[in-house]
Amino acid sequence: MEKLADYAAFGVSWYCLLDPQLRSLEILDLDAQGRYLHVLGASTGTLRQIPGCAGLTLDLDVLWAEIDSLE
């Protein structure tokens, strides 16, 4: 939580958490009051609209399979 507060203090617009063990992606957006708001949460499927990453498509199922193959 310290890192999140530090990033907000520095004005980092987007905060992304990708956890391969939990198989989750969370994206938070910094609002005008300096607080992060949860704007995306996903664990499977193909994401075609990722906040803060225009034009990026991310297939989480393929990503998790690739991570599994590295272990």
Phi, psi and omega in degrees: 000333178299316182299318180301315179295321178297314180298319178297318180298328179273356176081025178291117188295319185236140178234118183245135178239116178244115184243104182292333178289318178276350183057055182219150173234128176234137176233132179240146182242131180284123180270179184295339179268005178081022178247146176273134177248136178289121181242346178205137173218128182207155176226342179217168173089182180256125179260121181254345177231102183249117181306131179084357183225064182304132177086354180274132171245135183228120176263103184294325179297318178293319178300312180296321178296321178295318177298318178299323182290342178278342184277000000 
